[in-house]
Amino acid sequence: MAVVNHEVITLSELEEALRSQRLALATPQTTPGQVETRRLVLDRLIEERLIAQEAERRGFRATERDVDLAIEEVKRQNRLTQEDLLAALQNEGITMEAYRKSLHGQILRNRVLVREMGSPKIDERQITTYYEEHKSQFAEVDEARVAMIFLPLPEDGGVEAARAMRERARQIYGRAVQGENFHALARQHSRGPAAEDGGDVGFVRIQDLDPLIARVTVTLRDGQVSEPLEGPGGITILKLIEKRGLRARPLAEVRERVRQLLIQEDQARQYREFMRRLRETAAIDIKL
């Protein structure tokens, strides 16, 4: 698939990465959207390989104990037992060996980036300016008009049937974000409310929505499609059509959120610059 400074990224590695991101595709046909997804994931693998090579050049290491601690932290944050974690990996078609390898890479990546990227310094002027330019982003919403695609998870279909439904949801999501008509997709695939109307359930009060769906709805922009959301009984894909009843929240209430967004933007800028420098000095041959 690609050669990065004489190190090969294989097709099997690409397919494993697609599964790890829950981006595996449910049909064998190659569509433009699927090709773009594979390119994006391959690009991420190239960046990871460049960072791993940089970590080796700098003498960074990650031990098996480091990986064990990372797994324990994942379990703690998500309130998982070892059995829960193994079941979740099985549902996604990921082996423990592949998962540990992924965590090993993440640890090295984080160590390189911590050394390379400085801590952003965000001042009050930046916070105020960002808030004034993005006030609607921090508004409270009373109601939203949404369309949805609902795919029920099989109650007794086993792991493979559930995995196939998750993969189907990812495929539908990919088609929607590539510009395919959401309402047509809902009429074709949804088994939820208003499917015959393209999934358009009209205006609903945010407080009446399922908590997970409510949290995601208020973060969407008009016309934006959410990633698949798995809840009790099934998977939901949302499209926000319109919000109303917006009330601006004062800066004092959202100052920390604004600061975190500015930090994330600065870190993303530093990361792009770091990767640009690594790519400029690397020999990369893509065969996709």
C-alpha positions as CSV (number, residue, x, y, z in Angstrom):
1,M,0.0,0.0,0.0
2,A,2.8,2.4,0.8
3,V,6.6,2.5,1.5
4,V,7.8,5.0,4.1
5,N,11.5,5.4,4.3
6,H,12.0,1.7,3.2
7,E,9.3,0.5,5.7
8,V,6.2,-1.1,4.1
9,I,2.6,-0.5,5.1
10,T,0.7,-3.6,3.9
11,L,-2.8,-4.1,2.8
12,S,-3.6,-6.2,5.9
13,E,-2.4,-3.3,8.1
14,L,-4.7,-0.9,6.2
15,E,-7.7,-3.2,6.6
16,E,-6.9,-3.6,10.3
17,A,-6.8,0.2,10.7
18,L,-10.2,0.5,8.9
19,R,-11.7,-2.0,11.4
20,S,-10.0,-0.3,14.3
21,Q,-11.8,3.0,13.4
22,R,-15.1,1.2,12.8
23,L,-14.8,2.2,9.2
24,A,-14.9,-1.2,7.6
25,L,-17.3,-1.3,4.7
26,A,-20.2,-3.7,4.4
27,T,-20.2,-4.2,0.6
28,P,-17.4,-5.4,-1.7
29,Q,-18.0,-2.7,-4.3
30,T,-15.5,0.2,-4.5
31,T,-17.3,3.5,-4.5
32,P,-15.6,7.0,-4.6
33,G,-16.5,7.5,-0.9
34,Q,-14.9,4.2,0.1
35,V,-11.7,5.0,-1.9
36,E,-11.5,8.4,-0.1
37,T,-11.9,6.7,3.3
38,R,-9.1,4.3,2.5
39,R,-6.9,7.1,1.4
40,L,-7.5,9.0,4.6
41,V,-6.8,6.0,6.8
42,L,-3.7,5.2,4.7
43,D,-2.5,8.8,5.2
44,R,-2.9,8.4,9.0
45,L,-0.9,5.2,8.9
46,I,1.9,7.0,7.0
47,E,1.9,9.7,9.7
48,E,2.0,7.1,12.4
49,R,4.9,5.4,10.7
50,L,6.8,8.7,10.4
51,I,6.3,9.5,14.0
52,A,7.3,5.9,15.0
53,Q,10.5,6.4,13.0
54,E,11.1,9.7,14.7
55,A,10.6,8.1,18.1
56,E,13.2,5.5,17.3
57,R,15.6,8.1,16.0
58,R,15.2,10.0,19.3
59,G,15.6,6.8,21.4
60,F,12.0,6.7,22.8
61,R,10.7,3.4,23.9
62,A,7.4,1.9,25.1
63,T,7.5,-1.2,27.2
64,E,4.9,-4.0,27.6
65,R,4.3,-2.5,31.0
66,D,3.5,0.8,29.5
67,V,0.9,-0.8,27.3
68,D,-0.5,-2.7,30.2
69,L,-0.9,0.6,32.1
70,A,-2.6,2.2,29.1
71,I,-5.1,-0.7,28.9
72,E,-5.9,-0.3,32.6
73,E,-6.5,3.4,32.0
74,V,-8.8,2.7,29.1
75,K,-10.8,0.3,31.3
76,R,-10.9,2.7,34.2
77,Q,-12.1,5.7,32.1
78,N,-14.8,3.6,30.4
79,R,-15.7,1.5,33.5
80,L,-14.9,-1.7,31.7
81,T,-13.9,-5.1,33.1
82,Q,-11.4,-7.2,31.2
83,E,-14.3,-9.3,29.9
84,D,-16.1,-6.1,28.7
85,L,-13.0,-4.9,26.8
86,L,-12.4,-8.3,25.2
87,A,-16.1,-8.4,24.1
88,A,-15.9,-4.8,22.7
89,L,-12.8,-5.7,20.7
90,Q,-14.4,-8.9,19.4
91,N,-17.5,-6.9,18.3
92,E,-15.2,-4.7,16.2
93,G,-13.2,-7.6,14.8
94,I,-10.0,-6.5,16.5
95,T,-7.6,-8.9,18.2
96,M,-5.9,-8.1,21.5
97,E,-2.5,-8.3,19.7
98,A,-3.6,-5.7,17.2
99,Y,-5.1,-3.5,20.0
100,R,-1.8,-3.7,22.0
101,K,0.1,-2.8,18.9
102,S,-2.1,0.2,18.3
103,L,-1.7,1.4,21.9
104,H,2.1,0.9,21.7
105,G,2.1,3.3,18.7
106,Q,-0.1,5.8,20.5
107,I,2.3,5.9,23.4
108,L,5.3,6.6,21.2
109,R,3.3,9.2,19.3
110,N,2.3,11.0,22.4
111,R,5.9,11.0,23.7
112,V,7.2,12.5,20.5
113,L,4.4,15.1,20.3
114,V,4.9,16.1,23.9
115,R,8.6,16.7,23.3
116,E,8.0,18.5,19.9
117,M,4.9,20.6,20.7
118,G,5.0,23.3,23.3
119,S,2.1,24.1,25.6
120,P,-0.1,26.8,24.0
121,K,-0.4,30.1,25.9
122,I,-3.9,31.4,25.6
123,D,-4.6,35.0,26.8
124,E,-7.9,36.7,27.7
125,R,-7.9,38.7,24.4
126,Q,-7.9,35.5,22.4
127,I,-10.7,34.0,24.4
128,T,-12.9,37.1,24.1
129,T,-12.2,37.4,20.3
130,Y,-13.1,33.8,19.7
131,Y,-16.2,34.0,21.7
132,E,-17.5,37.1,19.9
133,E,-16.8,35.5,16.5
134,H,-18.5,32.2,17.4
135,K,-21.3,33.2,19.8
136,S,-23.8,30.9,18.1
137,Q,-21.5,27.9,18.9
138,F,-22.1,28.5,22.6
139,A,-25.8,29.2,22.5
140,E,-28.4,27.1,24.3
141,V,-31.0,25.5,22.1
142,D,-34.7,25.0,23.0
143,E,-35.8,23.0,19.9
144,A,-34.3,21.4,16.8
145,R,-35.7,19.9,13.7
146,V,-33.9,16.7,12.9
147,A,-34.0,13.8,10.5
148,M,-32.7,10.4,11.6
149,I,-31.9,7.0,10.3
150,F,-32.4,4.2,12.9
151,L,-30.9,0.7,12.4
152,P,-32.0,-1.8,15.1
153,L,-29.4,-4.1,16.5
154,P,-30.5,-7.7,16.4
155,E,-31.6,-9.0,19.8
156,D,-30.4,-12.5,19.3
157,G,-28.3,-12.4,16.1
158,G,-25.0,-12.7,17.8
159,V,-21.7,-10.8,17.5
160,E,-21.4,-11.2,13.7
161,A,-24.9,-9.8,13.1
162,A,-24.3,-6.8,15.4
163,R,-20.9,-6.2,13.7
164,A,-22.5,-6.3,10.3
165,M,-25.1,-3.7,11.3
166,R,-22.4,-1.4,12.7
167,E,-20.5,-1.7,9.5
168,R,-23.7,-1.0,7.5
169,A,-24.3,2.2,9.6
170,R,-20.7,3.3,8.9
171,Q,-21.4,2.8,5.2
172,I,-24.6,4.8,5.3
173,Y,-22.9,7.6,7.2
174,G,-20.1,7.7,4.7
175,R,-22.5,8.1,1.8
176,A,-24.4,10.8,3.7
177,V,-21.3,12.9,4.4
178,Q,-20.2,12.4,0.8
179,G,-23.3,14.3,-0.2
180,E,-25.9,11.6,-1.0
181,N,-29.4,12.7,-0.1
182,F,-30.0,12.0,3.6
183,H,-33.8,11.7,3.2
184,A,-33.5,9.1,0.4
185,L,-31.1,7.1,2.5
186,A,-33.6,7.3,5.4
187,R,-36.4,6.1,3.2
188,Q,-34.3,3.2,2.0
189,H,-32.6,2.1,5.2
190,S,-34.2,3.5,8.4
191,R,-36.4,1.4,10.6
192,G,-37.2,4.3,12.9
193,P,-39.7,7.1,13.2
194,A,-40.8,9.0,10.0
195,A,-38.8,6.7,7.8
196,E,-41.3,7.2,5.0
197,D,-40.9,10.9,5.3
198,G,-37.1,10.7,4.9
199,G,-36.5,10.4,8.7
200,D,-37.7,14.0,9.3
201,V,-39.4,14.0,12.7
202,G,-40.0,17.8,12.7
203,F,-39.1,20.1,15.6
204,V,-38.5,18.4,19.0
205,R,-37.6,19.8,22.4
206,I,-34.0,19.1,23.3
207,Q,-35.1,18.1,26.8
208,D,-37.4,15.4,25.3
209,L,-34.6,13.6,23.4
210,D,-32.5,10.7,24.5
211,P,-29.6,12.2,26.5
212,L,-27.0,11.0,24.0
213,I,-28.9,12.2,21.0
214,A,-29.6,15.6,22.8
215,R,-25.9,16.1,23.5
216,V,-24.9,15.5,19.9
217,T,-27.8,17.5,18.4
218,V,-26.8,20.7,20.2
219,T,-23.3,20.4,18.8
220,L,-24.3,20.0,15.1
221,R,-24.5,22.8,12.6
222,D,-27.5,23.2,10.3
223,G,-27.2,20.5,7.6
224,Q,-24.5,18.5,9.5
225,V,-24.7,14.7,9.8
226,S,-23.6,13.0,13.0
227,E,-21.5,9.9,13.2
228,P,-23.5,6.7,14.0
229,L,-24.6,6.8,17.7
230,E,-25.2,3.4,19.4
231,G,-27.7,3.3,22.1
232,P,-30.1,0.8,23.6
233,G,-31.6,-1.2,20.8
234,G,-29.9,0.3,17.8
235,I,-27.8,2.8,16.0
236,T,-29.0,6.3,15.1
237,I,-27.6,8.7,12.5
238,L,-28.8,12.3,12.8
239,K,-29.0,15.2,10.4
240,L,-29.7,18.6,11.9
241,I,-32.1,20.6,9.7
242,E,-32.6,23.7,11.9
243,K,-32.4,25.0,15.4
244,R,-34.6,27.5,17.1
245,G,-35.0,29.2,20.5
246,L,-31.2,30.0,20.6
247,R,-30.1,31.8,23.7
248,A,-26.6,33.2,24.0
249,R,-24.7,32.0,27.0
250,P,-22.4,34.7,28.6
251,L,-18.7,34.4,28.3
252,A,-18.3,33.8,32.0
253,E,-20.2,30.5,31.6
254,V,-18.2,29.2,28.6
255,R,-14.7,30.7,29.2
256,E,-13.0,27.3,30.0
257,R,-14.7,25.7,27.0
258,V,-13.4,28.5,24.7
259,R,-9.9,28.2,26.1
260,Q,-9.9,24.4,25.5
261,L,-11.0,25.0,21.9
262,L,-8.2,27.5,21.3
263,I,-5.7,25.0,22.8
264,Q,-7.0,22.3,20.5
265,E,-6.7,24.6,17.5
266,D,-3.1,25.6,18.4
267,Q,-2.1,22.0,18.9
268,A,-3.6,21.0,15.6
269,R,-1.6,23.8,13.9
270,Q,1.6,22.6,15.6
271,Y,0.9,19.0,14.6
272,R,0.4,20.0,10.9
273,E,3.6,21.9,10.9
274,F,5.5,19.0,12.5
275,M,4.1,16.5,10.0
276,R,5.0,18.8,7.1
277,R,8.6,18.8,8.3
278,L,8.7,15.0,8.6
279,R,7.2,14.5,5.2
280,E,9.6,16.9,3.5
281,T,12.6,14.8,4.6
282,A,10.9,11.4,4.1
283,A,10.8,9.1,1.1
284,I,7.2,8.1,0.7
285,D,5.8,5.9,-2.2
286,I,2.0,5.4,-2.1
287,K,0.7,2.4,-4.1
288,L,-3.1,2.7,-3.4
